[in-house]
């Protein structure tokens, strides 16, 4: 696959990111792209995708970081297609959000129970 095809695949699936591909040789088995979302001069999200092709087998690794240029990578997923790797990353964050929302709700209910008991 050519870098231009890789960029087209990224833009088709994730058009909300501005993509930059690392320069490499035509013989490289790994292509790396970094996508960013920003608002003004603030970086909101960073997404890095690696496409590796060895002996006709393709794998994609996607990882993302949050706010800022120095934000740590939060999670990494791999799969045989770009769409599945990105979906897996999204599902991880949605599951984490549900887990933390549940804990926040438990704390909120616990605090309300204390107020009723003292009233």
Order of alpha helices (4+ residues) and beta strands (2+ residues): alpha-beta-beta-beta-beta-beta-alpha
